Amino acid sequence: QVQLVESGGGLVQPGGSLRLSCAASGFTFSMYAMSWYRQAPGKERELVATIISSGGTRDYADSVKGRFTISRDNAKNTVYLQMASLKPEDTAVYYCFVNYFRNSYWGQGTQVTVSS
């Protein structure tokens, strides 16, 4: 079965950096686009970044462009989200996502808190 396991969240000061990882299993990782979403308290879940199967094309939400970088290692079945210049408004639970055979799969999420 499809499994997505995120890691790397934590507490960081404004202006700091974090790298999130999502280990995938249960499907042919190298054939599918992967995405990161986030959900802040009291807000809807929003798309943060997407990377296509080959890694050649990446899209970002306007709010994170220039600060976040999505990447993948198809040999390790892992997708990453490098976050820099973090702001308090980046505080949220971050989720890994894949659409596989028209079904949506989510990880359990990892908490990112940006605070001094």
Sequence and secondary structure as in RCSB ss.txt:
>XXXX:A:sequence
QVQLVESGGGLVQPGGSLRLSCAASGFTFSMYAMSWYRQAPGKERELVATIISSGGTRDYADSVKGRFTISRDNA
KNTVYLQMASLKPEDTAVYYCFVNYFRNSYWGQGTQVTVSS
>XXXX:A:secstr
  EEEEE  EEE TT  EEEEEEEESS GGGS EEEEEE TTS  EEEEEE TTS  EEE TTTTTTEEEEEETT
TTEEEEEE S  GGG EEEEEEEEETTEEEE   EEEEE  
